[in-house]
């Protein structure tokens, strides 16, 4: 039986190899789609790990700071730091924008943090950490920036002093870290014309510009031009502290929303990328159906081309089980060739994707089993045709 299948494959090896190559490209796309989903999940976990937080304190009734917008006063961290079980608490801001460098711009998540506190990049691959209070930045290598480059974020320019790796948002955008005060200004910064217009409106308001109250107008304008908001407070707990036990008093007495790591993972994975996961799942189903159709068509065509040979085999006493096994082996051989080509292709082109593609061995093993099952099912049509062949056709 093995000899018969092998000889038949050698007889039409070019068609067999080309079909396996085409099927392999489909399998490679399928493995890549699974890798894209795995990469999205890994990006979410990397984002949480890089924050260094055990709890996320955000605006009440929001799911910030990653899934929704959140705004807190920047003195909130002081009250949080005084809660039992809290080791460290620090402000942080997150906002996504086009960071400009020369004539090009890169979409990145800009992170405002306090040096030495949660939210700081955990490690550098080159350069140094930020040491000045203004106008220095640390960028992920995925941005393409180099040490010494000058970036423009809103109106101000920043010098890249350090590079880090795998610091990305949940959407895969690389991060750029700048001092917290600069990030607060950049996130809520108004353009010059808007500032001039606001000052004119304030001066024209008689309740804010009273003739008998000197200094009132200047104080109001100063408050309007400064920002004291942040997006979240990152909290690190003392060793042995229960996250939920620490979070509950903050929710009750500080009237804030607090998420533990498990809850934040659920927001990022189960909610934020849920639609993308469903879409990727639909593509996987479609690609599986197309792969099955290709295998079925090729094996069916090859079987039709040797009906007389099958009739001769039946005439000399070959059992139906042997004939069915020959066709099944051809289908499985096609699947093996396709999987090898697909796995190789997916491994080669995965680094080229703009988003992180995580190819796991477990997914490859599962994919191989599914390919074999699809090929086996696809061969049933050709097997049915072969088993209906009349031995008399060999001498007809």
RODO-232814 format. One record per residue (C-alpha): residue in three letters; x, y, z. Coordinates in Angstrom, 3 decimals. Layout:
// RODO-232814
+-----+----------+----------+----------+
|  aa |       xx |       yy |       zz |
+-----+----------+----------+----------+
| Ala |        X |        Y |        Z |
...
+-----+----------+----------+----------+
END
This chain:
// RODO-232814
+-----+----------+----------+----------+
|  aa |       xx |       yy |       zz |
+-----+----------+----------+----------+
| Unk |    0.000 |    0.000 |    0.000 |
| Unk |    2.824 |    2.384 |    0.876 |
| Unk |    4.552 |    1.483 |   -2.371 |
| Unk |    1.423 |    2.137 |   -4.400 |
| Unk |    0.859 |    5.565 |   -2.828 |
| Unk |    4.531 |    6.485 |   -3.241 |
| Unk |    4.677 |    5.379 |   -6.850 |
| Unk |    1.534 |    7.319 |   -7.673 |
| Unk |    2.939 |   10.457 |   -6.045 |
| Unk |    6.189 |   10.094 |   -8.006 |
| Unk |    4.171 |    9.711 |  -11.210 |
| Unk |    2.622 |   13.176 |  -10.738 |
| Unk |    5.120 |   14.696 |   -8.328 |
| Unk |    5.101 |   18.205 |   -9.821 |
| Unk |    1.359 |   18.645 |   -9.320 |
| Unk |    1.641 |   17.137 |   -5.857 |
| Unk |    4.513 |   19.412 |   -4.772 |
| Unk |    2.943 |   22.581 |   -6.191 |
| Unk |   -0.328 |   21.774 |   -4.472 |
| Unk |    1.521 |   21.149 |   -1.213 |
| Unk |    3.316 |   24.471 |   -1.608 |
| Unk |    0.055 |   26.363 |   -2.195 |
| Unk |   -1.582 |   24.588 |    0.724 |
| Unk |    1.480 |   25.407 |    2.822 |
| Unk |    1.072 |   29.121 |    2.177 |
| Unk |   -2.521 |   28.902 |    3.392 |
| Unk |   -1.379 |   27.026 |    6.482 |
| Unk |    1.335 |   29.638 |    7.015 |
| Unk |   -1.287 |   32.393 |    6.950 |
| Unk |   -3.408 |   30.396 |    9.391 |
| Unk |   -0.505 |   29.958 |   11.812 |
| Unk |    0.309 |   33.658 |   11.453 |
| Unk |   -3.264 |   34.628 |   12.318 |
| Unk |   -3.074 |   32.492 |   15.451 |
| Unk |    0.307 |   34.088 |   16.214 |
| Unk |   -1.173 |   37.573 |   15.833 |
| Unk |   -3.821 |   36.753 |   18.435 |
| Unk |   -1.186 |   35.296 |   20.756 |
| Unk |    0.869 |   38.428 |   20.211 |
| Unk |   -2.052 |   40.667 |   21.160 |
| Unk |   -2.533 |   38.739 |   24.399 |
| Unk |    1.200 |   38.892 |   25.085 |
| Unk |    1.215 |   42.662 |   24.449 |
| Unk |   -1.503 |   43.042 |   27.096 |
| Unk |    0.515 |   41.020 |   29.601 |
| Unk |    3.695 |   42.930 |   28.738 |
| Unk |    1.887 |   46.225 |   29.305 |
| Unk |    0.817 |   45.128 |   32.787 |
| Unk |    4.251 |   43.715 |   33.630 |
| Unk |    6.022 |   46.862 |   32.488 |
| Unk |    3.832 |   49.048 |   34.693 |
| Unk |    5.167 |   47.256 |   37.775 |
| Unk |    1.806 |   47.740 |   39.504 |
| Unk |   -0.289 |   45.455 |   41.693 |
| Unk |   -3.280 |   47.798 |   41.690 |
| Unk |   -4.537 |   50.442 |   39.256 |
| Unk |   -6.435 |   53.352 |   40.808 |
| Unk |   -8.498 |   55.230 |   38.214 |
| Unk |  -11.476 |   57.550 |   37.930 |
| Unk |  -14.684 |   56.185 |   39.414 |
| Unk |  -17.040 |   54.321 |   37.048 |
| Unk |  -14.365 |   53.953 |   34.365 |
| Unk |  -12.222 |   51.064 |   33.143 |
| Unk |   -9.130 |   53.169 |   32.589 |
| Unk |   -6.400 |   53.886 |   31.976 |
| Unk |   -5.930 |   51.500 |   29.024 |
| Unk |   -9.471 |   50.684 |   27.892 |
| Unk |  -11.115 |   54.033 |   28.717 |
| Unk |  -10.094 |   57.578 |   29.495 |
| Unk |   -9.532 |   58.359 |   33.149 |
| Unk |   -8.726 |   61.588 |   34.946 |
| Unk |   -7.571 |   62.021 |   38.555 |
| Unk |   -6.095 |   64.909 |   40.492 |
| Unk |   -2.354 |   64.475 |   40.821 |
| Unk |   -2.479 |   64.688 |   44.616 |
| Unk |   -4.624 |   61.546 |   44.863 |
| Unk |   -1.545 |   59.362 |   45.215 |
| Unk |   -0.847 |   60.857 |   48.653 |
| Unk |   -4.086 |   59.520 |   50.128 |
| Unk |   -3.597 |   56.175 |   48.402 |
| Unk |   -0.025 |   55.881 |   49.678 |
| Unk |   -1.296 |   56.172 |   53.240 |
| Unk |   -3.622 |   53.154 |   52.955 |
| Unk |   -2.740 |   49.980 |   54.823 |
| Unk |   -0.815 |   47.452 |   52.732 |
| Unk |    0.457 |   50.003 |   50.173 |
| Unk |    4.226 |   50.118 |   49.688 |
| Unk |    4.470 |   52.655 |   46.862 |
| Unk |    2.038 |   54.725 |   44.810 |
| Unk |    2.846 |   56.973 |   41.854 |
| Unk |    1.053 |   59.017 |   39.221 |
| Unk |    1.174 |   58.066 |   35.563 |
| Unk |   -0.281 |   59.325 |   32.305 |
| Unk |   -0.920 |   57.474 |   29.051 |
| Unk |   -1.917 |   58.931 |   25.699 |
| Unk |   -1.394 |   57.825 |   22.114 |
| Unk |   -0.248 |   60.263 |   19.450 |
| Unk |    2.005 |   60.728 |   16.431 |
| Unk |    5.499 |   61.447 |   17.736 |
| Unk |    7.443 |   63.424 |   15.160 |
| Unk |   11.139 |   63.064 |   14.450 |
| Unk |   12.425 |   65.179 |   11.598 |
| Unk |   10.168 |   64.725 |    8.590 |
| Unk |    8.658 |   61.453 |    9.794 |
| Unk |    6.271 |   60.561 |   12.584 |
| Unk |    5.620 |   57.363 |   14.490 |
| Unk |    2.448 |   56.386 |   16.282 |
| Unk |    3.383 |   55.723 |   19.883 |
| Unk |    1.962 |   55.664 |   23.386 |
| Unk |    3.512 |   58.494 |   25.384 |
| Unk |    3.932 |   57.616 |   29.066 |
| Unk |    4.480 |   60.226 |   31.734 |
| Unk |    6.106 |   58.802 |   34.858 |
| Unk |    8.071 |   59.739 |   37.942 |
| Unk |   11.672 |   58.428 |   38.008 |
| Unk |   12.198 |   55.605 |   40.471 |
| Unk |    8.467 |   54.948 |   40.805 |
| Unk |    6.041 |   52.405 |   39.286 |
| Unk |    5.580 |   53.079 |   35.593 |
| Unk |    9.276 |   53.618 |   34.901 |
| Unk |   10.767 |   51.428 |   32.122 |
| Unk |   12.152 |   48.350 |   33.815 |
| Unk |   15.325 |   48.004 |   31.769 |
| Unk |   17.297 |   49.662 |   29.000 |
| Unk |   19.132 |   48.118 |   26.076 |
| Unk |   21.131 |   51.278 |   25.434 |
| Unk |   21.716 |   54.718 |   26.913 |
| Unk |   20.577 |   55.849 |   30.349 |
| Unk |   17.436 |   56.621 |   32.313 |
| Unk |   15.868 |   60.077 |   32.437 |
| Unk |   17.645 |   62.296 |   34.972 |
| Unk |   16.247 |   65.750 |   34.128 |
| Unk |   12.773 |   67.030 |   34.959 |
| Unk |   12.094 |   68.150 |   31.410 |
| Unk |   12.763 |   67.413 |   27.741 |
| Unk |   14.364 |   63.947 |   27.953 |
| Unk |   12.819 |   60.731 |   26.638 |
| Unk |   13.310 |   56.975 |   26.647 |
| Unk |   11.911 |   55.200 |   23.564 |
| Unk |   11.218 |   51.616 |   22.588 |
| Unk |   13.487 |   50.336 |   19.819 |
| Unk |   10.393 |   49.566 |   17.734 |
| Unk |    9.926 |   53.288 |   17.170 |
| Unk |   13.141 |   53.326 |   15.130 |
| Unk |   14.544 |   56.222 |   17.162 |
| Unk |   18.203 |   56.339 |   18.133 |
| Unk |   19.989 |   57.840 |   21.119 |
| Unk |   20.501 |   61.539 |   20.510 |
| Unk |   17.466 |   61.917 |   18.218 |
| Unk |   15.226 |   64.911 |   18.831 |
| Unk |   11.506 |   64.184 |   19.096 |
| Unk |    8.645 |   66.629 |   18.932 |
| Unk |    5.703 |   66.001 |   21.254 |
| Unk |    3.136 |   68.768 |   20.904 |
| Unk |    5.069 |   72.056 |   21.093 |
| Unk |    8.199 |   70.818 |   22.857 |
| Unk |   11.270 |   68.907 |   21.743 |
| Unk |   12.763 |   65.945 |   23.615 |
| Unk |   16.153 |   64.276 |   23.348 |
| Unk |   16.230 |   60.463 |   23.345 |
| Unk |   18.644 |   59.425 |   26.109 |
| Unk |   17.782 |   55.717 |   26.400 |
| Unk |   16.291 |   52.812 |   24.479 |
| Unk |   14.210 |   49.943 |   25.809 |
| Unk |   12.602 |   46.861 |   24.245 |
| Unk |    9.128 |   45.264 |   24.296 |
| Unk |    7.556 |   48.280 |   25.958 |
| Unk |    4.300 |   48.449 |   24.014 |
| Unk |    0.650 |   49.356 |   24.501 |
| Unk |   -2.178 |   46.829 |   24.353 |
| Unk |   -2.554 |   47.743 |   20.671 |
| Unk |    1.105 |   47.052 |   19.940 |
| Unk |    2.187 |   50.701 |   19.684 |
| Unk |    5.716 |   51.306 |   21.038 |
| Unk |    6.082 |   53.488 |   24.112 |
| Unk |    7.928 |   56.763 |   24.572 |
| Unk |    8.606 |   57.711 |   28.207 |
| Unk |    8.874 |   61.338 |   29.271 |
| Unk |    8.790 |   63.118 |   32.681 |
| Unk |    5.359 |   63.305 |   34.298 |
| Unk |    5.101 |   67.117 |   34.324 |
| Unk |    5.858 |   67.277 |   30.614 |
| Unk |    3.295 |   64.556 |   29.902 |
| Unk |    0.626 |   66.376 |   31.919 |
| Unk |    1.201 |   69.503 |   29.889 |
| Unk |    1.317 |   67.670 |   26.568 |
| Unk |   -1.840 |   65.640 |   27.172 |
| Unk |   -4.057 |   68.639 |   27.892 |
| Unk |   -2.077 |   71.315 |   26.069 |
| Unk |   -3.987 |   73.920 |   24.082 |
| Unk |   -2.585 |   75.693 |   21.068 |
| Unk |   -1.440 |   79.304 |   21.388 |
| Unk |   -4.498 |   80.778 |   19.675 |
| Unk |   -6.839 |   78.864 |   21.993 |
| Unk |   -4.906 |   80.120 |   25.040 |
| Unk |   -5.132 |   83.736 |   23.838 |
| Unk |   -8.865 |   83.378 |   23.178 |
| Unk |   -9.485 |   81.824 |   26.598 |
| Unk |   -7.621 |   84.644 |   28.297 |
| Unk |   -9.690 |   87.202 |   26.395 |
| Unk |  -12.934 |   85.465 |   27.407 |
| Unk |  -11.817 |   85.334 |   31.025 |
| Unk |  -10.869 |   89.026 |   31.024 |
| Unk |  -14.262 |   89.900 |   29.534 |
| Unk |  -16.122 |   88.035 |   32.271 |
| Unk |  -17.033 |   90.568 |   34.991 |
| Unk |  -17.273 |   87.862 |   37.683 |
| Unk |  -13.672 |   86.813 |   37.054 |
| Unk |  -12.222 |   90.300 |   36.416 |
| Unk |  -13.573 |   92.497 |   39.180 |
| Unk |  -12.114 |   96.014 |   39.373 |
| Unk |  -12.033 |   95.955 |   43.169 |
| Unk |  -10.233 |   92.597 |   43.468 |
| Unk |   -6.641 |   92.950 |   42.248 |
| Unk |   -4.879 |   89.719 |   41.262 |
| Unk |   -8.098 |   87.734 |   40.705 |
| Unk |   -7.820 |   87.720 |   36.927 |
| Unk |   -4.176 |   86.627 |   37.018 |
| Unk |   -4.969 |   83.804 |   39.449 |
| Unk |   -7.824 |   82.507 |   37.300 |
| Unk |   -5.740 |   82.604 |   34.141 |
| Unk |   -2.883 |   80.801 |   35.859 |
| Unk |   -5.221 |   78.025 |   36.981 |
| Unk |   -6.592 |   77.688 |   33.468 |
| Unk |   -3.150 |   77.331 |   31.892 |
| Unk |   -1.866 |   74.645 |   34.286 |
| Unk |   -2.872 |   70.997 |   34.476 |
| Unk |   -3.001 |   68.937 |   37.655 |
| Unk |   -4.594 |   65.768 |   36.303 |
| Unk |   -3.201 |   62.293 |   35.687 |
| Unk |   -4.731 |   59.151 |   34.212 |
| Unk |   -4.045 |   56.663 |   36.985 |
| Unk |   -2.188 |   55.909 |   40.177 |
| Unk |   -0.032 |   52.775 |   40.063 |
| Unk |    0.165 |   50.987 |   43.404 |
| Unk |    2.699 |   48.433 |   44.622 |
| Unk |    1.727 |   46.412 |   47.668 |
| Unk |    3.737 |   45.305 |   50.639 |
| Unk |    4.854 |   41.701 |   50.643 |
| Unk |    2.045 |   39.388 |   51.690 |
| Unk |   -0.718 |   41.990 |   51.276 |
| Unk |   -3.957 |   40.804 |   49.688 |
| Unk |   -4.758 |   42.962 |   46.610 |
| Unk |   -8.526 |   42.801 |   47.063 |
| Unk |   -8.280 |   43.607 |   50.781 |
| Unk |   -6.263 |   46.741 |   49.949 |
| Unk |   -8.467 |   47.738 |   47.014 |
| Unk |  -11.815 |   47.597 |   48.825 |
| Unk |  -11.150 |   50.440 |   51.330 |
| Unk |   -9.896 |   52.661 |   48.498 |
| Unk |  -13.106 |   52.041 |   46.565 |
| Unk |  -15.292 |   52.669 |   49.604 |
| Unk |  -13.634 |   55.630 |   51.271 |
| Unk |  -11.784 |   57.388 |   48.436 |
| Unk |  -14.614 |   57.017 |   45.898 |
| Unk |  -12.244 |   55.735 |   43.234 |
| Unk |  -12.185 |   52.695 |   40.970 |
| Unk |   -9.471 |   50.149 |   41.751 |
| Unk |   -8.492 |   47.158 |   39.623 |
| Unk |   -6.354 |   44.223 |   40.648 |
| Unk |   -4.048 |   42.557 |   38.165 |
| Unk |   -6.551 |   39.770 |   37.444 |
| Unk |   -9.289 |   42.322 |   36.787 |
| Unk |   -7.054 |   44.416 |   34.550 |
| Unk |   -6.066 |   41.311 |   32.552 |
| Unk |   -9.759 |   40.563 |   32.068 |
| Unk |  -10.353 |   44.099 |   30.773 |
| Unk |   -7.446 |   43.983 |   28.333 |
| Unk |   -7.830 |   40.411 |   27.076 |
| Unk |  -11.517 |   39.536 |   27.425 |
| Unk |  -12.917 |   42.965 |   26.551 |
| Unk |  -10.439 |   45.206 |   24.767 |
| Unk |   -9.301 |   42.660 |   22.168 |
| Unk |  -12.465 |   40.528 |   22.153 |
| Unk |  -13.674 |   41.824 |   18.775 |
| Unk |  -10.263 |   41.308 |   17.180 |
| Unk |  -10.165 |   37.771 |   18.584 |
| Unk |  -13.557 |   36.968 |   17.047 |
| Unk |  -12.466 |   38.367 |   13.691 |
| Unk |   -9.266 |   36.320 |   13.745 |
| Unk |  -11.335 |   33.255 |   14.643 |
| Unk |  -13.555 |   33.827 |   11.603 |
| Unk |  -10.489 |   34.045 |    9.367 |
| Unk |   -9.174 |   30.779 |   10.817 |
| Unk |  -12.471 |   29.031 |   10.065 |
| Unk |  -12.535 |   30.392 |    6.502 |
| Unk |   -8.929 |   29.383 |    5.860 |
| Unk |   -9.621 |   25.883 |    7.211 |
| Unk |  -12.571 |   25.484 |    4.854 |
| Unk |  -10.536 |   26.715 |    1.896 |
| Unk |   -7.680 |   24.340 |    2.770 |
| Unk |  -10.080 |   21.407 |    2.997 |
| Unk |  -11.605 |   22.329 |   -0.368 |
| Unk |   -8.170 |   22.489 |   -2.026 |
| Unk |   -7.097 |   19.107 |   -0.664 |
| Unk |  -10.405 |   17.525 |   -1.589 |
| Unk |  -10.256 |   18.900 |   -5.130 |
| Unk |   -6.680 |   17.809 |   -5.770 |
| Unk |   -7.106 |   14.303 |   -4.349 |
| Unk |  -10.408 |   13.933 |   -6.204 |
| Unk |   -8.785 |   15.044 |   -9.482 |
| Unk |   -5.861 |   12.669 |   -9.006 |
| Unk |   -8.269 |    9.818 |   -8.265 |
| Unk |  -10.334 |   10.491 |  -11.387 |
| Unk |   -7.144 |   10.344 |  -13.432 |
| Unk |   -6.390 |    6.780 |  -12.358 |
| Unk |   -9.794 |    5.111 |  -12.278 |
| Unk |   -8.636 |    2.470 |  -14.761 |
| Unk |   -5.625 |    1.643 |  -12.583 |
| Unk |   -7.927 |    1.322 |   -9.577 |
| Unk |  -10.161 |   -1.022 |  -11.583 |
| Unk |   -7.093 |   -3.164 |  -12.394 |
| Unk |   -6.197 |   -3.323 |   -8.725 |
| Unk |   -9.690 |   -4.483 |   -7.893 |
| Unk |   -9.573 |   -7.036 |  -10.715 |
| Unk |   -6.432 |   -8.681 |   -9.326 |
| Unk |   -7.997 |   -8.882 |   -5.872 |
| Unk |   -6.828 |   -5.763 |   -4.058 |
| Unk |   -9.078 |   -5.032 |   -1.125 |
| Unk |  -11.048 |   -1.824 |   -0.818 |
| Unk |   -9.216 |   -1.094 |    2.446 |
| Unk |   -5.900 |   -1.034 |    0.601 |
| Unk |   -7.207 |    1.327 |   -2.088 |
| Unk |   -8.753 |    3.641 |    0.498 |
| Unk |   -5.512 |    3.616 |    2.476 |
| Unk |   -3.532 |    4.596 |   -0.626 |
| Unk |   -5.747 |    7.638 |   -1.210 |
| Unk |   -5.702 |    8.550 |    2.472 |
| Unk |   -1.911 |    8.381 |    2.519 |
| Unk |   -1.720 |   10.721 |   -0.427 |
| Unk |   -3.987 |   13.228 |    1.332 |
| Unk |   -1.977 |   12.994 |    4.556 |
| Unk |    1.278 |   13.336 |    2.615 |
| Unk |   -0.112 |   16.471 |    1.023 |
| Unk |   -0.942 |   17.779 |    4.501 |
| Unk |    2.552 |   17.019 |    5.821 |
| Unk |    4.200 |   18.858 |    2.926 |
| Unk |    1.808 |   21.774 |    3.351 |
| Unk |    2.406 |   21.998 |    7.079 |
| Unk |    6.194 |   21.978 |    6.688 |
| Unk |    6.001 |   24.726 |    4.082 |
| Unk |    3.490 |   26.705 |    6.165 |
| Unk |    5.431 |   26.484 |    9.414 |
| Unk |    8.630 |   27.525 |    7.644 |
| Unk |    6.917 |   30.437 |    5.903 |
| Unk |    5.239 |   31.640 |    9.104 |
| Unk |    8.555 |   31.555 |   10.973 |
| Unk |   10.300 |   33.530 |    8.229 |
| Unk |    7.742 |   36.272 |    7.710 |
| Unk |    6.595 |   36.689 |   11.358 |
| Unk |    9.367 |   39.227 |   12.222 |
| Unk |    8.318 |   41.382 |    9.256 |
| Unk |    4.814 |   42.011 |   10.624 |
| Unk |    4.325 |   45.479 |   12.155 |
| Unk |    2.661 |   43.895 |   15.178 |
| Unk |    4.187 |   41.250 |   17.399 |
| Unk |    3.500 |   37.700 |   16.186 |
| Unk |    3.980 |   35.008 |   18.831 |
| Unk |    4.315 |   31.518 |   17.323 |
| Unk |    3.918 |   28.920 |   20.062 |
| Unk |    4.862 |   25.255 |   19.823 |
| Unk |    1.497 |   24.276 |   21.264 |
| Unk |   -0.311 |   26.100 |   18.453 |
| Unk |    1.942 |   24.393 |   15.878 |
| Unk |    1.153 |   20.943 |   17.295 |
| Unk |   -2.565 |   21.717 |   17.389 |
| Unk |   -2.367 |   23.078 |   13.845 |
| Unk |   -0.627 |   19.924 |   12.623 |
| Unk |   -3.340 |   17.722 |   14.121 |
| Unk |   -6.069 |   19.881 |   12.580 |
| Unk |   -4.362 |   19.761 |    9.167 |
| Unk |   -4.180 |   15.980 |    9.321 |
| Unk |   -7.847 |   15.736 |   10.270 |
| Unk |   -8.844 |   18.125 |    7.474 |
| Unk |   -6.830 |   16.144 |    4.922 |
| Unk |   -8.349 |   12.866 |    6.125 |
| Unk |  -11.875 |   14.247 |    5.842 |
| Unk |  -11.118 |   15.819 |    2.465 |
| Unk |  -10.026 |   12.436 |    1.106 |
| Unk |  -13.404 |   10.809 |    1.781 |
| Unk |  -14.895 |   12.131 |   -1.467 |
| Unk |  -12.125 |   10.602 |   -3.554 |
| Unk |  -12.321 |    7.344 |   -1.571 |
| Unk |  -16.043 |    7.032 |   -2.278 |
| Unk |  -15.427 |    7.472 |   -6.001 |
| Unk |  -12.617 |    4.908 |   -5.958 |
| Unk |  -14.672 |    2.304 |   -4.091 |
| Unk |  -17.511 |    2.584 |   -6.636 |
| Unk |  -15.228 |    1.685 |   -9.559 |
| Unk |  -16.328 |   -1.497 |  -11.323 |
| Unk |  -13.430 |   -3.965 |  -11.841 |
| Unk |  -14.856 |   -4.705 |  -15.282 |
| Unk |  -13.751 |   -1.242 |  -16.411 |
| Unk |  -10.181 |   -2.564 |  -16.491 |
| Unk |  -11.015 |   -4.676 |  -19.554 |
| Unk |  -13.957 |   -2.638 |  -20.806 |
+-----+----------+----------+----------+
END
